[in-house]
Amino acid sequence: MGPDSAILIDDMVISETGAHWHATQIDVVMMTVLASTERTEEQWHALLASAVLKQRKLSSTPFPSEIASLRQFLSDCGAIEIYGSI
């Protein structure tokens, strides 16, 4: 990985309060089965900072994530050029 490399993380960011019921359901399942939980925005900031990575953008999409939203995000941030369809 070089100094100008980019990492795209497609993961759920759970709200501290008022989270969508489906997100909290997934969070409880992860806690039960994997002894893990979904991360909040603060937890993502802390994780990226601990890995000395700079967050460029945090984007929210309708639940569940849609391919069209991901395609637009990638195009907007200039991360990749899209050839054909995803």
C-alpha positions as a printed NumPy array, in Angstrom:
array([[  0.   ,   0.   ,   0.   ],
       [  1.415,   3.384,  -0.979],
       [  0.889,   6.796,   0.609],
       [ -1.826,   7.683,  -1.93 ],
       [ -3.642,   4.341,  -1.742],
       [ -7.353,   4.279,  -0.981],
       [ -9.342,   1.661,   0.9  ],
       [-13.095,   1.378,   0.368],
       [-14.9  ,  -0.045,   3.39 ],
       [-18.52 ,  -1.014,   2.79 ],
       [-19.905,  -1.678,   6.232],
       [-22.814,  -0.69 ,   8.389],
       [-22.434,   2.279,  10.729],
       [-24.964,   1.921,  13.504],
       [-26.478,   5.025,  15.097],
       [-25.962,   5.708,  18.795],
       [-29.726,   6.335,  19.111],
       [-32.713,   5.716,  16.881],
       [-31.051,   3.029,  14.759],
       [-33.101,   1.213,  12.113],
       [-34.613,  -1.982,  13.565],
       [-32.871,  -4.158,  10.982],
       [-29.469,  -2.704,  11.887],
       [-30.035,  -3.425,  15.57 ],
       [-31.225,  -6.941,  14.735],
       [-27.978,  -7.602,  12.836],
       [-26.04 ,  -6.114,  15.749],
       [-27.684,  -8.506,  18.232],
       [-27.068, -11.511,  15.941],
       [-23.389, -10.537,  15.58 ],
       [-23.109, -10.184,  19.354],
       [-24.707, -13.593,  19.924],
       [-22.962, -15.591,  17.198],
       [-19.598, -13.851,  16.783],
       [-19.102, -12.019,  20.106],
       [-18.865,  -8.826,  18.038],
       [-20.986,  -5.763,  17.259],
       [-21.544,  -3.235,  14.5  ],
       [-19.43 ,  -0.093,  14.89 ],
       [-20.709,   3.408,  15.536],
       [-19.296,   6.401,  13.657],
       [-17.074,   7.263,  16.658],
       [-15.723,   3.705,  16.746],
       [-14.885,   3.868,  13.017],
       [-13.024,   7.173,  13.525],
       [-11.023,   5.645,  16.399],
       [-10.208,   2.481,  14.434],
       [ -8.994,   4.388,  11.377],
       [ -6.955,   6.782,  13.533],
       [ -5.31 ,   3.869,  15.368],
       [ -4.255,   2.423,  11.996],
       [ -2.904,   5.857,  10.957],
       [ -5.435,   6.071,   8.128],
       [ -7.132,   9.303,   7.104],
       [-10.873,   9.155,   6.593],
       [-11.776,  10.828,   3.345],
       [-15.524,  10.42 ,   3.318],
       [-18.272,   8.688,   5.268],
       [-21.321,   8.157,   3.121],
       [-24.743,   6.949,   4.132],
       [-26.978,   5.055,   1.751],
       [-30.571,   3.877,   2.119],
       [-30.884,   0.618,   4.011],
       [-29.985,  -1.852,   2.561],
       [-27.098,  -0.52 ,   0.489],
       [-27.829,  -0.337,  -3.201],
       [-25.396,  -0.966,  -6.051],
       [-26.425,   2.303,  -7.738],
       [-25.478,   4.251,  -4.593],
       [-22.115,   2.506,  -4.418],
       [-21.472,   3.187,  -8.109],
       [-22.254,   6.902,  -7.599],
       [-20.047,   7.112,  -4.494],
       [-17.098,   5.537,  -6.313],
       [-17.586,   7.872,  -9.237],
       [-17.887,  10.969,  -7.   ],
       [-14.719,  10.285,  -5.029],
       [-12.732,   9.315,  -8.136],
       [-11.635,   6.033,  -6.537],
       [-12.057,   3.968,  -9.696],
       [-13.305,   4.209, -13.222],
       [-16.241,   1.94 , -13.829],
       [-16.222,  -0.227, -16.952],
       [-19.387,  -2.073, -17.857],
       [-21.895,  -2.722, -15.126],
       [-21.368,  -3.769, -11.546]])
